[in-house]
Amino acid sequence: MESRSQFAAERHVRGYNCAQAVACTYADLVGVDEITLFKACEGLGLGMGGMEGTCGALSGACMLAGLVNSTGDLAHPTSKGSTYALSPQMVSQFASDAGATACHDLKGRETGVVLTPCPRCIEIACDLVEKTLFSDRDA
C-alpha cells in the first residue's frame, strides 16, 4: 500500500486533531464516512484529557483496528480477542518509535523536552496502520 501519511499530515494542518487526522485518512478503507470518524475521534485528540492520556494519533490507529477487524456481531461478540491482539502491536511499536505513548510525555509537559512532535506521531501512527491493518491492500 502506498503511504497515506502525507494526507493525514495535510488534515492535521487544516485543523484536524491527531486522532482525526489518522482515522479519517483511512475512512474509505473501513467503510465509515469521514464525517462520522471526524466526530467519533474529536474527544481523542490532545491526549484524552488535555495531554494526560494516550497520544491521539495512536488512539486513532487503535480505533481503526476495531473498524478493520471487528465482526460487528452484537449478539455474539467474538472478535475482541483478535482485535485486542492488533492494538498492543501498534502500541509497542509506537512507543519504540516515538519514545512514549502518552501525549504528556511526548510533548515534554514536565521535562520541557519534546520527544516527538505531533506531525511525527501522525506519521508513525499511519505507518503502523498500514503495516498492521492494511498490509494486504494495494489502495
Secondary structure, 3 states (H helix, E strand, C coil): CCCCHHHHHHHHHCCCCHHHHHHHHCHHHHCCCHHHHHHHHHHHCCCCCCCCCECHHHHHHHHHHHHHHCCCCCCCCCCHHHHHHHHHHHHHHHHHHHCCCEHHHHCCCCCCCCCCCHHHHHHHHHHHHHHHCCCCCCC
